[in-house]
Amino acid sequence: RLLRAIRDSIQHSFGDVGSGALGGAIAVRYYSPTTHNAIVRCSRLGMNEVWAAITLCDSIQGKRVRMVVKHCGGTIRKVQQATIRADRKQI
């Protein structure tokens, strides 16, 4: 559901060109249902567009949501470490 919402936001914000350029390069690598934190993987070149699409996304399946980018990293390991620290603070 999260990936579909991000892709829909990209389509709405950047049209067919943005959706085509970024569509296959986005993946949700981790999601915690307890803390509602997620790791979204994208290409380095499309990072700004994906960040904007996440910020502009306001609903998932009709339910109002607020998505905030808390960390942006170059390797999955560093992003995982930042997510684990954030999860521990919330729990």
Residue, then its C-alpha position, 0 to 999 in steps of 0.5 A: r500500500l505504501l509503495r502504491a501511494i508513493r507511485d500515485s503521488i509521483q504520477h500526480s505530481f510529475g506526470d507520465v514522464g516522472s512516473g516512467a523515469l522513477g517507477g521501476a527504481i522505487a522499492v519499500r525495503y522495510y516497514s515497521p507496523t509498530t512504529h510506522n517507519a519505513i525504508v524506501r529505496c530509490s535511485r540517487l538521481g530520482m531522490n529529490e522527486v521521490w522525497a517531494a512525492i513522499t512529502l506531498c502524499d496525504s492519503i493511503q487508501g482514503k485514510r489521511v496520513r502524514m509522511v516525513v522523510k527522517h533520513c536520507g543515506g547512501t547505503i542501506r546499512k546506514v539507513q537501517q542503523a538510523t531506522i533502528r535508532a529511531d525505532r528504539k526511541q519510539i518504543 
